[in-house]
Amino acid sequence: MHEEISISVEQTSDAKVLIISVAARLAGMHPQTLRQYDRLGLVQPGRAGGGGRRYSERDVALLREVQKLSQEEGVNLAGIKRIIGLEQLVGDLQQRVHELEQELTEAYTRIAQLENPYGRGDLVRQERPSTALVVWRPRRASDR
């Protein structure tokens, strides 16, 4: 009578709403394991008003990753903690690179505006575009 529940990692939420027994069941672990991982700093659950742990779907996905690294890859908990920390650092750095790229794009746009204050490449500023045609005829030597 147990219902299968699955969480897609791509659609995970950061809302800390799952109590420890539900999170443990979703992660395929014993609640005591989740308490131990909390003490070791592998996963940081939120806290309810009464002090009970609350987990998000993202926490459950992380717990599954910890279990995979531990059981399938043979990584010890200290190594897993280091891996998680480095992955978070990489994510933070990627976000910062994205922010800096946006700032650089804005700076280039601003430089282009300052180099060309009229915006259209006109030598003389016009209030509105003109459709006038200017015809240039070189002077003949006899007209001088």
For each residue, the residues with C-beta under 8 A, 3 or more apart:
1:
2:
3:
4:
5: 25 26
6:
7: 11 12 26 57 60 61
8: 11 12
9: 12 61
10:
11: 7 8 57
12: 7 8 9 56 57 58 60 61
13: 56 57 58
14: 56 58
15: 56 57
16: 45 46 54 55 56 59
17: 54 56
18: 22 23 26 54 55 56 57 59 60
19: 22 23 52 53 54 55
20: 23 24 31 34 35 45 52 53 55
21: 24 25 31
22: 18 19 25 26 55
23: 18 19 20 26 27 34 45 53 55 59 60 63
24: 20 21 27 29 30 31 33 34
25: 5 21 22 28
26: 5 7 18 22 23 60
27: 23 24 34 60 63 64 67
28: 25 64 67
29: 24 33 34 63 67
30: 24 33 34
31: 20 21 24 34 35
32: 35 36
33: 24 29 30 36 37
34: 20 23 24 27 29 30 31 37 38 43 45 53 55 63
35: 20 31 32 38 39 53
36: 32 33 39 40
37: 33 34 40 42 43 63 66
38: 34 35 41 42 43 44 45 53
39: 35 36
40: 36 37 77 81
41: 38 44 81
42: 37 38 62 66 77 80 81 84
43: 34 37 38 55 59 62 63 66
44: 38 41 59
45: 16 20 23 34 38 53 54 55 59
46: 16 53 54 55 56
47: 51 52 53 54
48: 51 52 53 54
49:
50:
51: 47 48
52: 19 20 47 48
53: 19 20 23 34 35 38 45 46 47 48
54: 16 17 18 19 45 46 47 48
55: 16 18 19 20 22 23 34 43 45 46 59 60 63
56: 12 13 14 15 16 17 18 46 59 60
57: 7 11 12 13 15 18 60 61
58: 12 13 14 61 62
59: 16 18 23 43 44 45 55 56 62 63
60: 7 12 18 23 26 27 55 56 57 63 64
61: 7 9 12 57 58 64 65
62: 42 43 58 59 65 66 84
63: 23 27 29 34 37 43 55 59 60 66 67
64: 27 28 60 61 67 68
65: 61 62 68 69
66: 37 42 43 62 63 69 70 80 84
67: 27 28 29 63 64 70 71
68: 64 65 71 72 73
69: 65 66 72 73 75 79 80 83
70: 66 67 73 74 75 76 77 80
71: 67 68
72: 68 69
73: 68 69 70
74: 70
75: 69 70 79 80 83
76: 70 79 80
77: 40 42 70 80 81
78: 81 82
79: 69 75 76 82 83
80: 42 66 69 70 75 76 77 83 84
81: 40 41 42 77 78 84 85
82: 78 79 85 86
83: 69 75 79 80 86 87
84: 42 62 66 80 81 87 88
85: 81 82 88 89
86: 82 83 89 90
87: 83 84 90 91
88: 84 85 91 92
89: 85 86 92 93
90: 86 87 93 94
91: 87 88 94 95
92: 88 89 95 96
93: 89 90 96 97
94: 90 91 97 98
95: 91 92 98 99
96: 92 93 99 100
97: 93 94 100 101
98: 94 95 101 102
99: 95 96 102 103
100: 96 97 103 104
101: 97 98 104 105
102: 98 99 105 106
103: 99 100 106 107
104: 100 101 107 108
105: 101 102 108 109
106: 102 103 109 110
107: 103 104 110 111
108: 104 105 111 112
109: 105 106 112 113
110: 106 107 113 114
111: 107 108 114 115
112: 108 109 115 116
113: 109 110 116 117 119
114: 110 111 117
115: 111 112
116: 112 113 119 120 121
117: 113 114
118: 121 122 125
119: 113 116
120: 116
121: 116 118
122: 118 125 126
123:
124:
125: 118 122
126: 122 129 130
127:
128:
129: 126
130: 126
131:
132:
133:
134:
135:
136:
137:
138:
139: 143 144
140: 143 144
141: 144
142:
143: 139 140
144: 139 140 141
